[in-house]
């Protein structure tokens, strides 16, 4: 007599991953356009021999601290994906909390930097583009922190297991793209001035 085995569980649809890939691609294209405008206007301004930013208007330390913070958050986000994949709930909690805190710290440092910079938004095209690009990135980080917070609430509710790891994988794709965009901001706006 042959025993009938239960059917294998169905694979979850990958709609969240596909949607995250589309949203992340749109954000990357948006920032690509902003940087194209920034570089175009900057090269025209400097070709005419005019200054782009006033002397000592942009400091390196706040941007460097944000870069260090986001670099550490890449490791904690990878840790979260690894912990969820292996059903390690405690480490998943810790990694998600740390990544969220890194995002909040980055937002806090950027807002402090806006207050400290002392450059009004209507000072020049350079100031306008500085605030538009970094402000849009700040919104992107804020969305990532909210997404991580919702994911953390879901994890505390007991719903995050290795079977649902696409939730953490989706936020990790978004978070890594956020860090990737900040690398360009750090290199070409804060350091390159």
N, CA, C and O of each residue as an XYZ file, in Angstrom:
772
protein
N       0.835     -1.171      0.000
C       0.000      0.000      0.000
C       0.888      1.245      0.000
O       1.736      1.398      0.879
N       0.706      2.113     -0.954
C       1.517      3.317     -1.092
C       0.903      4.445     -0.261
O      -0.311      4.644     -0.234
N       1.786      5.164      0.406
C       1.299      6.314      1.178
C       1.364      7.571      0.307
O       2.280      7.745     -0.496
N       0.417      8.396      0.480
C       0.360      9.627     -0.288
C       0.948     10.746      0.569
O       0.471     11.038      1.666
N       1.983     11.350      0.039
C       2.628     12.453      0.752
C       1.861     13.746      0.503
O       1.270     13.931     -0.561
N       1.872     14.634      1.486
C       1.199     15.916      1.260
C       1.966     16.721      0.214
O       3.179     16.568      0.070
N       1.266     17.561     -0.500
C       1.957     18.347     -1.528
C       2.944     19.332     -0.881
O       2.749     19.795      0.243
N       3.977     19.623     -1.615
C       4.979     20.579     -1.129
C       4.337     21.963     -1.048
O       3.464     22.306     -1.845
N       4.789     22.756     -0.062
C       4.216     24.111      0.024
C       4.566     24.926     -1.212
O       5.657     24.801     -1.770
N       3.639     25.746     -1.622
C       3.842     26.567     -2.800
C       4.852     27.673     -2.497
O       4.914     28.197     -1.385
N       5.629     28.007     -3.502
C       6.556     29.121     -3.359
C       5.762     30.421     -3.313
O       4.773     30.596     -4.026
N       6.219     31.316     -2.464
C       5.575     32.622     -2.381
C       5.856     33.401     -3.658
O       6.948     33.295     -4.216
N       4.898     34.173     -4.124
C       5.166     35.000     -5.305
C       6.207     36.062     -4.967
O       6.295     36.522     -3.829
N       6.973     36.434     -5.949
C       8.076     37.375     -5.745
C       7.652     38.812     -6.042
O       8.484     39.624     -6.447
N       6.392     39.136     -5.852
C       5.908     40.460     -6.202
C       6.572     41.554     -5.370
O       6.828     42.645     -5.880
N       6.851     41.280     -4.110
C       7.503     42.290     -3.271
C       8.906     42.592     -3.772
O       9.314     43.752     -3.815
N       9.638     41.565     -4.147
C      10.994     41.770     -4.659
C      10.971     42.523     -5.996
O      11.796     43.406     -6.230
N      10.033     42.171     -6.859
C       9.928     42.838     -8.157
C       9.517     44.297     -7.968
O      10.071     45.188     -8.611
N       8.550     44.539     -7.089
C       8.129     45.902     -6.801
C       9.256     46.731     -6.196
O       9.430     47.897     -6.549
N      10.020     46.132     -5.289
C      11.154     46.836     -4.692
C      12.211     47.136     -5.740
O      12.817     48.207     -5.722
N      12.436     46.207     -6.646
C      13.411     46.445     -7.714
C      12.973     47.610     -8.599
O      13.803     48.428     -8.999
N      11.677     47.694     -8.909
C      11.179     48.805     -9.722
C      11.303     50.140     -8.983
O      11.750     51.131     -9.559
N      10.913     50.162     -7.724
C      10.984     51.405     -6.933
C      12.437     51.840     -6.774
O      12.750     53.024     -6.901
N      13.318     50.895     -6.498
C      14.734     51.215     -6.331
C      15.329     51.721     -7.642
O      16.115     52.668     -7.644
N      14.962     51.104     -8.735
C      15.441     51.575    -10.048
C      14.954     52.984    -10.340
O      15.701     53.802    -10.876
N      13.717     53.271     -9.993
C      13.180     54.616    -10.196
C      13.942     55.629     -9.340
O      14.242     56.729     -9.804
N      14.253     55.268     -8.103
C      15.009     56.175     -7.226
C      16.412     56.402     -7.775
O      16.917     57.524     -7.746
N      17.041     55.347     -8.272
C      18.380     55.499     -8.851
C      18.359     56.390    -10.086
O      19.268     57.195    -10.285
N      17.321     56.250    -10.921
C      17.209     57.115    -12.104
C      16.942     58.564    -11.698
O      17.475     59.487    -12.313
N      16.127     58.767    -10.674
C      15.846     60.114    -10.184
C      17.132     60.790     -9.713
O      17.402     61.936    -10.071
N      17.920     60.079     -8.913
C      19.165     60.663     -8.441
C      20.187     60.809     -9.569
O      20.998     61.735     -9.549
N      20.157     59.914    -10.543
C      21.023     60.065    -11.703
C      20.714     61.359    -12.455
O      21.623     62.060    -12.900
N      19.422     61.669    -12.594
C      19.033     62.932    -13.241
C      19.464     64.129    -12.406
O      19.971     65.110    -12.951
N      19.271     64.064    -11.098
C      19.693     65.173    -10.234
C      21.198     65.408    -10.322
O      21.652     66.550    -10.398
N      21.967     64.319    -10.310
C      23.416     64.478    -10.409
C      23.829     64.995    -11.787
O      24.799     65.744    -11.895
N      23.113     64.609    -12.830
C      23.414     65.139    -14.164
C      23.207     66.649    -14.211
O      24.030     67.381    -14.762
N      22.104     67.106    -13.630
C      21.849     68.548    -13.560
C      22.927     69.229    -12.727
O      23.436     70.285    -13.102
N      23.270     68.622    -11.600
C      24.285     69.192    -10.700
C      25.629     69.357    -11.413
O      26.240     70.425    -11.364
N      26.082     68.291    -12.075
C      27.381     68.341    -12.759
C      27.361     69.307    -13.942
O      28.355     69.988    -14.197
N      26.251     69.376    -14.662
C      26.146     70.274    -15.805
C      26.233     71.739    -15.368
O      27.003     72.517    -15.931
N      25.446     72.099    -14.373
C      25.455     73.488    -13.895
C      26.787     73.810    -13.228
O      27.300     74.920    -13.363
N      27.341     72.848    -12.517
C      28.630     73.076    -11.853
C      29.737     73.323    -12.876
O      30.543     74.238    -12.708
N      29.782     72.521    -13.925
C      30.837     72.710    -14.927
C      30.671     74.038    -15.659
O      31.664     74.692    -15.976
N      29.426     74.448    -15.934
C      29.204     75.750    -16.571
C      29.633     76.892    -15.649
O      30.262     77.853    -16.092
N      29.296     76.783    -14.389
C      29.643     77.836    -13.430
C      31.151     77.956    -13.278
O      31.692     79.062    -13.269
N      31.827     76.829    -13.158
C      33.270     76.855    -12.967
C      33.994     77.247    -14.261
O      35.099     77.786    -14.207
N      33.389     76.986    -15.413
C      34.002     77.391    -16.681
C      34.029     78.908    -16.816
O      34.917     79.465    -17.461
N      33.063     79.567    -16.210
C      33.030     81.025    -16.232
C      33.883     81.644    -15.133
O      33.948     82.867    -15.007
N      34.535     80.801    -14.338
C      35.436     81.293    -13.302
C      34.753     81.755    -12.035
O      35.369     82.440    -11.220
N      33.491     81.395    -11.849
C      32.771     81.777    -10.636
C      32.890     80.668     -9.601
O      33.125     79.508     -9.939
N      32.723     81.041     -8.331
C      32.813     80.020     -7.282
C      31.515     79.231     -7.223
O      30.439     79.764     -7.495
N      31.624     77.959     -6.867
C      30.459     77.081     -6.787
C      29.841     77.189     -5.408
O      28.665     77.531     -5.283
N      30.614     76.903     -4.370
C      30.183     77.122     -2.998
C      31.108     78.149     -2.371
O      32.286     78.201     -2.722
N      30.607     78.974     -1.449
C      31.502     79.897     -0.756
C      32.559     79.121      0.039
O      32.342     77.974      0.429
N      33.680     79.754      0.265
C      34.782     79.128      1.001
C      34.309     78.690      2.388
O      33.653     79.456      3.094
N      34.637     77.484      2.767
C      34.321     76.879      4.069
C      32.824     76.747      4.338
O      32.422     76.634      5.497
N      31.994     76.757      3.306
C      30.555     76.559      3.509
C      30.228     75.088      3.742
O      29.329     74.764      4.517
N      30.952     74.203      3.075
C      30.716     72.768      3.193
C      31.864     72.155      3.980
O      33.022     72.233      3.568
N      31.537     71.548      5.110
C      32.545     70.878      5.924
C      32.558     69.388      5.605
O      31.556     68.825      5.166
N      33.705     68.763      5.831
C      33.852     67.340      5.519
C      33.385     66.416      6.638
O      32.941     65.300      6.369
N      33.479     66.858      7.875
C      33.237     65.956      9.008
C      31.809     65.415      9.049
O      31.649     64.201      9.177
N      30.757     66.239      8.947
C      29.404     65.665      9.010
C      29.126     64.670      7.883
O      28.521     63.623      8.114
N      29.563     64.991      6.678
C      29.361     64.058      5.574
C      30.130     62.765      5.763
O      29.643     61.685      5.429
N      31.352     62.885      6.310
C      32.147     61.684      6.582
C      31.543     60.822      7.670
O      31.579     59.594      7.588
N      30.983     61.465      8.698
C      30.330     60.689      9.760
C      29.095     59.970      9.227
O      28.829     58.828      9.602
N      28.344     60.632      8.359
C      27.195     59.964      7.742
C      27.636     58.779      6.890
O      26.984     57.734      6.880
N      28.747     58.949      6.177
C      29.249     57.846      5.353
C      29.678     56.677      6.236
O      29.407     55.524      5.901
N      30.336     56.950      7.347
C      30.737     55.882      8.267
C      29.511     55.185      8.860
O      29.480     53.961      8.980
N      28.510     55.972      9.226
C      27.293     55.398      9.801
C      26.588     54.500      8.798
O      26.179     53.389      9.135
N      26.445     54.978      7.566
C      25.773     54.155      6.561
C      26.601     52.943      6.161
O      26.039     51.910      5.798
N      27.926     53.048      6.221
C      28.772     51.887      5.925
C      28.559     50.785      6.960
O      28.504     49.604      6.617
N      28.442     51.176      8.217
C      28.177     50.185      9.271
C      26.782     49.586      9.090
O      26.569     48.403      9.355
N      25.826     50.418      8.635
C      24.467     49.908      8.458
C      24.381     48.860      7.349
O      23.479     48.022      7.359
N      25.308     48.903      6.396
C      25.339     47.862      5.365
C      25.617     46.502      6.006
O      24.994     45.499      5.657
N      26.560     46.485      6.946
C      26.883     45.229      7.637
C      25.713     44.758      8.503
O      25.411     43.564      8.536
N      25.053     45.682      9.202
C      23.939     45.258     10.051
C      22.738     44.801      9.224
O      21.987     43.924      9.651
N      22.555     45.389      8.052
C      21.466     44.934      7.187
C      21.756     43.538      6.640
O      20.861     42.697      6.567
N      23.010     43.295      6.256
C      23.389     41.945      5.833
C      23.209     40.940      6.953
O      22.806     39.800      6.720
N      23.509     41.369      8.170
C      23.322     40.520      9.345
C      21.840     40.181      9.525
O      21.500     39.047      9.864
N      20.960     41.158      9.301
C      19.517     40.917      9.433
C      19.043     39.884      8.414
O      18.272     38.985      8.751
N      19.501     40.009      7.175
C      19.105     39.047      6.138
C      19.605     37.649      6.504
O      18.877     36.666      6.365
N      20.848     37.569      6.970
C      21.420     36.276      7.348
C      20.664     35.669      8.529
O      20.390     34.469      8.540
N      20.325     36.494      9.523
C      19.636     35.987     10.708
C      18.237     35.494     10.370
O      17.810     34.460     10.883
N      17.522     36.210      9.523
C      16.180     35.770      9.141
C      16.257     34.495      8.308
O      15.420     33.604      8.452
N      17.247     34.408      7.449
C      17.413     33.213      6.615
C      17.637     31.970      7.470
O      17.202     30.877      7.106
N      18.317     32.136      8.608
C      18.623     31.005      9.496
C      17.676     30.898     10.685
O      17.974     30.181     11.641
N      16.551     31.588     10.648
C      15.557     31.573     11.734
C      16.145     31.970     13.088
O      15.740     31.431     14.119
N      17.068     32.880     13.094
C      17.689     33.375     14.325
C      16.987     34.676     14.710
O      17.405     35.767     14.322
N      15.918     34.532     15.478
C      15.054     35.675     15.770
C      15.753     36.750     16.593
O      15.579     37.938     16.322
N      16.530     36.364     17.580
C      17.183     37.348     18.459
C      18.144     38.219     17.662
O      18.137     39.443     17.793
N      18.969     37.586     16.836
C      19.915     38.368     16.031
C      19.200     39.173     14.945
O      19.670     40.243     14.557
N      18.084     38.672     14.459
C      17.304     39.453     13.490
C      16.767     40.717     14.145
O      16.802     41.793     13.548
N      16.264     40.588     15.382
C      15.802     41.773     16.115
C      16.933     42.775     16.289
O      16.781     43.962     16.000
N      18.060     42.281     16.762
C      19.199     43.176     17.012
C      19.656     43.879     15.730
O      19.907     45.084     15.724
N      19.757     43.116     14.666
C      20.236     43.697     13.400
C      19.259     44.730     12.851
O      19.680     45.781     12.366
N      17.962     44.445     12.920
C      16.972     45.401     12.432
C      16.951     46.663     13.290
O      16.828     47.770     12.767
N      17.071     46.498     14.604
C      17.104     47.660     15.500
C      18.346     48.507     15.226
O      18.251     49.730     15.132
N      19.501     47.869     15.097
C      20.728     48.619     14.843
C      20.692     49.349     13.499
O      21.139     50.492     13.397
N      20.169     48.698     12.489
C      20.082     49.347     11.184
C      19.139     50.547     11.239
O      19.426     51.593     10.656
N      18.021     50.396     11.935
C      17.099     51.520     12.105
C      17.753     52.665     12.855
O      17.593     53.829     12.486
N      18.491     52.339     13.908
C      19.172     53.377     14.671
C      20.231     54.090     13.840
O      20.424     55.297     13.983
N      20.909     53.359     12.985
C      21.893     53.994     12.095
C      21.200     54.969     11.145
O      21.718     56.054     10.881
N      20.039     54.589     10.634
C      19.291     55.486      9.768
C      18.823     56.736     10.499
O      18.903     57.840      9.961
N      18.335     56.563     11.727
C      17.901     57.718     12.524
C      19.097     58.611     12.840
O      18.978     59.835     12.805
N      20.247     58.013     13.147
C      21.451     58.802     13.421
C      21.876     59.596     12.189
O      22.314     60.740     12.305
N      21.748     58.995     11.018
C      22.103     59.693      9.780
C      21.165     60.869      9.535
O      21.607     61.947      9.137
N      19.872     60.664      9.773
C      18.900     61.751      9.624
C      19.214     62.875     10.609
O      19.195     64.050     10.242
N      19.501     62.515     11.851
C      19.824     63.502     12.882
C      21.063     64.314     12.492
O      21.070     65.538     12.620
N      22.094     63.639     12.024
C      23.330     64.333     11.639
C      23.100     65.260     10.446
O      23.661     66.354     10.395
N      22.286     64.832      9.495
C      22.026     65.672      8.326
C      21.223     66.913      8.701
O      21.509     68.005      8.209
N      20.220     66.758      9.566
C      19.444     67.916     10.010
C      20.341     68.877     10.783
O      20.243     70.091     10.604
N      21.211     68.351     11.635
C      22.170     69.201     12.344
C      23.063     69.937     11.345
O      23.370     71.115     11.526
N      23.473     69.237     10.301
C      24.343     69.836      9.295
C      23.625     70.949      8.536
O      24.234     71.968      8.210
N      22.331     70.760      8.252
C      21.560     71.820      7.610
C      21.537     73.083      8.473
O      21.651     74.197      7.962
N      21.387     72.895      9.784
C      21.365     74.049     10.697
C      22.738     74.709     10.791
O      22.840     75.925     10.956
N      23.781     73.909     10.687
C      25.145     74.408     10.865
C      25.723     75.027      9.595
O      26.636     75.849      9.671
N      25.207     74.643      8.439
C      25.823     75.046      7.180
C      25.699     76.551      6.936
O      26.593     77.150      6.338
N      24.635     77.152      7.378
C      24.504     78.595      7.257
C      24.438     79.106      5.834
O      24.803     80.252      5.576
N      23.989     78.298      4.924
C      23.883     78.683      3.512
C      22.402     78.648      3.136
O      21.814     77.569      3.057
N      21.785     79.823      2.902
C      20.354     79.803      2.574
C      20.098     79.094      1.250
O      20.961     79.060      0.372
N      18.923     78.540      1.121
C      18.595     77.756     -0.068
C      18.561     78.629     -1.323
O      18.809     78.135     -2.423
N      18.262     79.903     -1.171
C      18.193     80.779     -2.336
C      19.500     81.542     -2.576
O      19.511     82.532     -3.307
N      20.576     81.096     -1.977
C      21.879     81.757     -2.154
C      22.386     81.624     -3.587
O      22.868     82.592     -4.174
N      22.274     80.430     -4.140
C      22.754     80.169     -5.501
C      22.146     78.861     -5.997
O      21.459     78.154     -5.259
N      22.417     78.557     -7.267
C      21.965     77.266     -7.801
C      22.654     76.119     -7.078
O      22.062     75.054     -6.901
N      23.896     76.322     -6.661
C      24.634     75.282     -5.943
C      23.951     74.948     -4.630
O      23.807     73.775     -4.289
N      23.528     75.969     -3.887
C      22.850     75.732     -2.611
C      21.515     75.036     -2.834
O      21.153     74.121     -2.094
N      20.783     75.473     -3.860
C      19.503     74.831     -4.167
C      19.700     73.355     -4.492
O      18.978     72.502     -3.975
N      20.672     73.053     -5.342
C      20.918     71.654     -5.703
C      21.431     70.844     -4.509
O      21.095     69.667     -4.375
N      22.228     71.451     -3.653
C      22.696     70.773     -2.441
C      21.516     70.336     -1.593
O      21.442     69.183     -1.166
N      20.594     71.257     -1.350
C      19.441     70.934     -0.512
C      18.466     69.971     -1.193
O      17.864     69.126     -0.530
N      18.311     70.096     -2.496
C      17.394     69.191     -3.203
C      17.938     67.761     -3.182
O      17.204     66.821     -2.877
N      19.212     67.598     -3.503
C      19.781     66.253     -3.572
C      19.865     65.623     -2.187
O      19.434     64.486     -1.994
N      20.417     66.353     -1.222
C      20.541     65.767      0.123
C      19.179     65.631      0.795
O      18.966     64.699      1.571
N      18.256     66.547      0.510
C      16.910     66.431      1.071
C      16.156     65.238      0.509
O      15.460     64.537      1.244
N      16.290     65.004     -0.786
C      15.647     63.830     -1.388
C      16.241     62.548     -0.822
O      15.530     61.567     -0.604
N      17.549     62.563     -0.585
C      18.167     61.386      0.020
C      17.703     61.209      1.453
O      17.517     60.081      1.910
N      17.516     62.297      2.159
C      17.023     62.228      3.531
C      15.628     61.608      3.570
O      15.325     60.811      4.458
N      14.788     61.970      2.615
C      13.461     61.360      2.515
C      13.588     59.866      2.237
O      12.849     59.058      2.801
N      14.515     59.508      1.377
C      14.731     58.087      1.056
C      15.168     57.305      2.290
O      14.693     56.193      2.522
N      16.065     57.876      3.077
C      16.500     57.214      4.314
C      15.335     57.121      5.292
O      15.166     56.101      5.961
N      14.523     58.186      5.381
C      13.363     58.156      6.271
C      12.379     57.058      5.897
O      11.841     56.381      6.772
N      12.143     56.880      4.606
C      11.268     55.791      4.151
C      11.864     54.447      4.540
O      11.143     53.545      4.966
N      13.196     54.309      4.392
C      13.849     53.063      4.790
C      13.723     52.795      6.277
O      13.521     51.650      6.681
N      13.838     53.830      7.101
C      13.709     53.655      8.557
C      12.279     53.252      8.914
O      12.071     52.376      9.753
N      11.295     53.888      8.280
C       9.895     53.509      8.539
C       9.649     52.071      8.112
O       8.982     51.320      8.822
N      10.183     51.681      6.956
C      10.032     50.308      6.468
C      10.677     49.330      7.442
O      10.099     48.288      7.749
N      11.869     49.660      7.929
C      12.524     48.796      8.917
C      11.716     48.720     10.205
O      11.620     47.656     10.817
N      11.134     49.844     10.619
C      10.305     49.832     11.826
C       9.087     48.942     11.679
O       8.744     48.199     12.598
N       8.427     49.012     10.521
C       7.279     48.139     10.279
C       7.692     46.676     10.230
O       6.977     45.802     10.719
N       8.839     46.421      9.643
C       9.349     45.057      9.584
C       9.704     44.550     10.979
O       9.509     43.375     11.289
N      10.222     45.438     11.812
C      10.550     45.074     13.186
C       9.290     44.762     13.978
O       9.272     43.809     14.757
N       8.234     45.552     13.789
C       6.966     45.252     14.457
C       6.427     43.897     14.017
O       5.909     43.125     14.824
N       6.556     43.629     12.749
C       6.109     42.333     12.232
C       6.940     41.191     12.825
O       6.415     40.123     13.138
N       8.241     41.437     12.971
C       9.108     40.412     13.557
C       8.755     40.175     15.019
O       8.751     39.031     15.474
N       8.457     41.251     15.769
C       8.059     41.078     17.166
C       6.738     40.341     17.277
O       6.474     39.690     18.288
N       5.903     40.434     16.248
C       4.639     39.708     16.225
C       4.815     38.233     15.892
O       3.846     37.474     15.922
N       6.031     37.819     15.577
C       6.318     36.414     15.322
C       6.107     35.983     13.892
O       6.013     34.783     13.632
N       6.028     36.913     12.943
C       5.730     36.539     11.571
C       6.948     36.457     10.668
O       6.815     36.052      9.513
N       8.116     36.820     11.140
C       9.296     36.763     10.284
C      10.064     35.470     10.516
O      10.655     35.262     11.575
N      10.046     34.629      9.534
C      10.800     33.385      9.566
C      11.551     33.268      8.255
O      11.451     34.135      7.387
N      12.295     32.197      8.122
C      13.036     32.006      6.876
C      12.084     31.854      5.686
O      12.470     32.090      4.541
N      10.842     31.459      5.965
C       9.866     31.327      4.888
C       9.442     32.689      4.346
O       9.015     32.790      3.195
N       9.554     33.731      5.157
C       9.181     35.085      4.754
C      10.398     35.988      4.606
O      10.302     37.194      4.828
N      11.508     35.437      4.244
C      12.726     36.242      4.190
C      12.731     37.250      3.045
O      13.590     38.130      3.012
N      11.802     37.143      2.115
C      11.740     38.119      1.040
C      11.402     39.515      1.561
O      11.727     40.506      0.908
N      10.752     39.612      2.731
C      10.465     40.917      3.324
C      11.755     41.632      3.704
O      11.928     42.816      3.415
N      12.650     40.909      4.348
C      13.926     41.500      4.761
C      14.828     41.682      3.548
O      15.573     42.659      3.478
N      14.775     40.776      2.609
C      15.584     40.920      1.394
C      15.161     42.146      0.591
O      16.005     42.833      0.016
N      13.865     42.422      0.548
C      13.375     43.590     -0.196
C      13.860     44.883      0.451
O      14.324     45.786     -0.246
N      13.756     44.982      1.771
C      14.221     46.204      2.426
C      15.738     46.325      2.322
O      16.267     47.436      2.300
N      16.443     45.200      2.259
C      17.901     45.277      2.130
C      18.299     45.815      0.761
O      19.267     46.569      0.661
N      17.583     45.449     -0.290
C      17.866     45.998     -1.621
C      17.674     47.509     -1.608
O      18.501     48.258     -2.129
N      16.580     47.941     -1.011
C      16.306     49.377     -0.923
C      17.380     50.083     -0.089
O      17.854     51.156     -0.461
N      17.755     49.483      1.028
C      18.743     50.113      1.916
C      20.118     50.195      1.256
O      20.807     51.209      1.374
N      20.511     49.139      0.568
C      21.807     49.162     -0.112
C      21.834     50.237     -1.197
O      22.862     50.881     -1.402
N      20.716     50.434     -1.893
C      20.679     51.488     -2.908
C      20.747     52.866     -2.261
O      21.317     53.793     -2.837
N      20.175     53.009     -1.076
C      20.263     54.267     -0.339
C      21.712     54.585      0.003
O      22.155     55.725     -0.139
N      22.444     53.580      0.453
C      23.863     53.773      0.774
C      24.662     54.060     -0.492
O      25.562     54.900     -0.479
N      24.343     53.374     -1.576
C      25.026     53.587     -2.849
C      24.855     55.030     -3.326
O      25.808     55.648     -3.800
N      23.651     55.558     -3.200
C      23.406     56.947     -3.596
C      24.194     57.894     -2.703
O      24.741     58.889     -3.179
N      24.255     57.588     -1.409
C      24.989     58.480     -0.507
C      26.487     58.497     -0.816
O      27.153     59.503     -0.573
N      27.017     57.411     -1.339
C      28.435     57.411     -1.734
C      28.680     58.516     -2.761
O      29.686     59.221     -2.678
N      27.779     58.676     -3.723
C      27.916     59.734     -4.721
C      27.763     61.122     -4.087
O      28.490     62.053     -4.432
N      26.817     61.247     -3.164
C      26.643     62.532     -2.478
C      27.909     62.881     -1.709
O      28.376     64.019     -1.750
N      28.451     61.911     -1.020
C      29.645     62.142     -0.204
C      30.859     62.511     -1.077
O      31.600     63.446     -0.775
N      31.037     61.756     -2.154
C      32.197     61.998     -3.008
C      32.099     63.296     -3.799
O      33.052     64.074     -3.835
N      30.953     63.536     -4.432
C      30.869     64.623     -5.399
C      30.301     65.928     -4.840
O      30.502     66.990     -5.429
N      29.596     65.859     -3.712
C      29.101     67.100     -3.131
C      29.923     67.504     -1.922
O      30.395     68.639     -1.847
N      30.101     66.596     -0.975
C      30.826     66.967      0.242
C      32.331     67.052      0.036
O      32.969     67.994      0.505
N      32.898     66.080     -0.657
C      34.341     66.096     -0.857
C      34.700     66.922     -2.094
O      35.594     67.766     -2.028
N      34.019     66.691     -3.221
C      34.328     67.386     -4.465
C      33.978     68.852     -4.474
O      34.601     69.628     -5.200
N      33.006     69.251     -3.697
C      32.533     70.638     -3.592
C      32.449     71.292     -4.950
O      32.070     72.459     -5.051
